[in-house]
């Protein structure tokens, strides 16, 4: 059986690492932006939160597309499912940042492995 590798899995795995860092820093990033807003720097909360949530939402979209492509190519979809859950939890509420952080790390590992599976395992 020939080993199949998809570039979208590599991109999703790298973005998961970036997302894990963003989630870990999200409290500091958004807290600093909020303090900037209190200090009179207008728009700092909205721009910063738009950036953080935009990158996380991009990861969600990448995982959905990667899930479909990986399933068709016979590659394990565990990493993509974990990535969708992690992004969904964080986008739902930032208070779930810790579970999202852990799931993004696990998602990166499983997505980058790109293990081929048989139809029975899928």
C-alpha positions as CSV (number, residue, x, y, z in Angstrom):
1,X,0.0,0.0,0.0
2,X,1.4,3.4,-1.1
3,X,1.7,6.0,1.7
4,X,-0.4,9.0,0.9
5,X,0.5,12.5,2.2
6,X,-1.7,15.6,1.7
7,X,-0.3,19.1,1.8
8,X,-3.4,20.4,3.5
9,X,-2.6,18.2,6.5
10,X,0.8,19.8,6.8
11,X,-0.8,23.3,6.6
12,X,-3.5,22.4,9.1
13,X,-0.9,20.9,11.5
14,X,1.3,24.1,11.4
15,X,-1.7,26.3,11.8
16,X,-2.7,24.2,14.9
17,X,0.6,25.0,16.5
18,X,0.1,28.7,15.7
19,X,-3.5,28.4,17.1
20,X,-2.2,26.7,20.3
21,X,0.2,29.6,20.8
22,X,-2.6,32.2,20.1
23,X,-5.0,30.5,22.5
24,X,-2.2,30.4,25.2
25,X,-1.6,34.1,24.7
26,X,-5.3,35.0,24.1
27,X,-5.9,36.2,27.7
28,X,-2.8,38.4,27.6
29,X,-3.5,39.7,24.0
30,X,-7.1,40.5,24.7
31,X,-6.4,41.8,28.2
32,X,-3.7,44.2,26.8
33,X,-6.1,45.3,24.1
34,X,-8.8,46.0,26.7
35,X,-6.4,48.0,28.7
36,X,-5.5,50.0,25.6
37,X,-9.1,50.6,25.0
38,X,-9.4,51.9,28.6
39,X,-6.4,54.2,28.0
40,X,-8.1,55.7,25.0
41,X,-6.6,53.8,22.1
42,X,-9.8,53.4,20.1
43,X,-10.4,50.1,18.3
44,X,-7.6,48.1,19.9
45,X,-10.0,45.4,21.3
46,X,-11.9,44.9,18.1
47,X,-8.8,44.7,15.9
48,X,-7.0,42.3,18.2
49,X,-9.9,40.1,18.8
50,X,-10.7,40.1,15.1
51,X,-7.2,38.9,14.4
52,X,-7.2,36.1,17.0
53,X,-10.7,34.9,16.1
54,X,-9.9,35.2,12.4
55,X,-6.9,32.9,12.6
56,X,-8.8,30.4,14.7
57,X,-11.7,30.5,12.2
58,X,-9.3,29.9,9.3
59,X,-8.0,26.8,11.1
60,X,-11.6,25.6,11.5
61,X,-12.2,26.0,7.8
62,X,-8.9,24.3,6.9
63,X,-9.8,21.3,9.2
64,X,-13.2,20.9,7.6
65,X,-11.7,20.8,4.1
66,X,-8.8,18.6,5.3
67,X,-11.3,16.2,6.9
68,X,-13.1,15.7,3.6
69,X,-9.8,15.3,1.6
70,X,-8.2,13.0,4.2
71,X,-11.3,10.8,4.3
72,X,-11.2,10.4,0.5
73,X,-7.5,9.7,0.5
74,X,-7.7,7.1,3.3
75,X,-5.8,9.1,5.8
76,X,-6.8,9.2,9.5
77,X,-9.2,12.0,10.3
78,X,-8.6,12.1,14.1
79,X,-6.5,15.2,13.9
80,X,-9.0,17.1,11.9
81,X,-11.9,16.2,14.2
82,X,-9.9,17.4,17.2
83,X,-9.0,20.6,15.3
84,X,-12.7,21.2,14.6
85,X,-13.6,20.7,18.2
86,X,-10.8,22.9,19.5
87,X,-11.6,25.7,17.2
88,X,-15.3,25.4,17.9
89,X,-14.8,25.5,21.6
90,X,-12.6,28.6,21.4
91,X,-14.9,30.4,19.0
92,X,-17.9,29.5,21.2
93,X,-16.4,31.2,24.3
94,X,-12.9,32.2,25.2
95,X,-13.4,30.7,28.7
96,X,-12.8,27.3,27.1
97,X,-9.2,28.3,26.2
98,X,-7.5,25.6,28.3
99,X,-9.4,22.7,26.6
100,X,-8.9,24.3,23.2
101,X,-5.1,24.7,23.9
102,X,-4.8,21.0,24.8
103,X,-6.9,19.9,21.8
104,X,-4.9,22.1,19.4
105,X,-1.7,20.4,20.5
106,X,-3.2,16.9,20.1
107,X,-4.7,17.9,16.7
108,X,-1.3,19.1,15.5
109,X,0.3,15.8,16.4
110,X,-2.4,13.6,14.8
111,X,-2.7,15.8,11.7
112,X,1.0,15.9,11.0
113,X,1.3,12.1,11.4
114,X,-0.9,11.5,8.4
115,X,-1.4,7.8,9.2
116,X,-2.9,5.8,6.4
117,X,-5.9,3.7,7.4
118,X,-7.9,1.0,5.8
119,X,-11.6,1.4,5.1
120,X,-12.4,-0.8,8.1
121,X,-10.6,1.6,10.5
122,X,-12.3,4.7,9.1
